[in-house]
Amino acid sequence: MLLVRLDDPTPRARFAVNHLLGRMTSWPVHVAASEEEFRSSELPKVRYGSAGSEGADALTVHASGALGLEHALPAEPEVGSEEGLPVLYPSSAGDDPFAGAFYLLARCEEWAPRVRDAHGRLPSAEHFVVRHGLEQLPVIDHWVLRLVKVLRKRHPGLPAPQARYRHVLSVDVDNGLMVRGRPSWKQAGALMRAALQGKVGEAALRLQVLLGRRNDPFDRYTDLVELARMGKVDRLIAFLLMRGEGAHDHAADIKHPLMNDRFKQMDGAFDIGLHPSYRSSEDPQVFREDRALLEQIIGHPVRISRQHFLRWQVPGSLRLLEAAGLTEDHTLGFSDRPGFRCGTCTPFPWYDLEQERETDLMLWPFAVMDSALHDRMGLGPEEAMRTMCAVSDSVRAMNGTFVSVWHDRFLSGYGTWQGWPEAMQQVVEHARS
């Protein structure tokens, strides 16, 4: 048991302390209700506030005052350095890891973004961690390890944190199928376009698939089922897109018999999540329809999601997920680079800043995505594999959760994506727990 005294016991301070000292270490944390309880206790103690006279056995973490409730949004913190480690809210009395973690985890900068990109998102270059060069380091996890080291030196009886490294492999099924499951006019148009562009091989492939002489190139889902069966990843999740209309949603007909069969096959082997379609972040009814369609196919509730194009509205999208009973969102990551968008490689609960409360919706940040490396950074499969393995190593050093994101088109190995299935297998072997 760890006893904590909060000089200013705001909900924000409780959230930060419980997450860093409790959830991330698995230590039971009790917040002292009074100064007398705190001073008289013989438990390992931490004061978050100003320095007191509680004795050498208690660790005092300087409170910057940033977790007060005077302002709806905390001010952007200054960045400093302690023993070569980036820290936030530096001062002569020390930095404030709890306020720093809260700023990053509560996504304060996303509540009122200054600019948005073409998809309505806060551009990666505008993120706090990117502007300050912190995105390649899970700084919050480093801060926790620093606190743990000090506390265990003072109190050798404190057990080692129970955090365990794991690899969560996730796949966004944006297309489902390349050829089959499309309206006949789309199939004819794609076939003609390939022929007119001189892509004889693609035209022949499309025709052979339509004639039933060859498998659809994107139908590689049995490979994922086998990967899950072999137990080489700690968790595998497929996020399924339900719509195929519009400029940004390209899913095959989910009612096509082959897609129905594959959905059910995957559902029996690993976790199934919803990939809410492009307009769902603006229109709650679209989200509700997407979820209802997927639940109708697999026959049970869906509790996991990742927004298509990583589009979400704060707080609207998150409140919608929470109200719908979803327990996990996997949207937090970069679309154009590897890195730690929230400064952590550990899942955490969403904190609603307006309502000043910790919710039951857990946010699972991902660290790297195949399309970011290929489409935005121009990396081939070999370079991407090395990048992903290096990221997994940095997560392993923190005993964190390495979440990698893949797409069905990359795992097909067809055309432009040749070599990517092999890259994924190499990452899986390297990142095994």
Order of alpha helices (4+ residues) and beta strands (2+ residues): beta-alpha-beta-alpha-beta-beta-beta-beta-alpha-alpha-alpha-alpha-beta-alpha-alpha-alpha-beta-alpha-beta-alpha-beta-alpha-beta-beta-beta-beta-alpha-beta-alpha-alpha
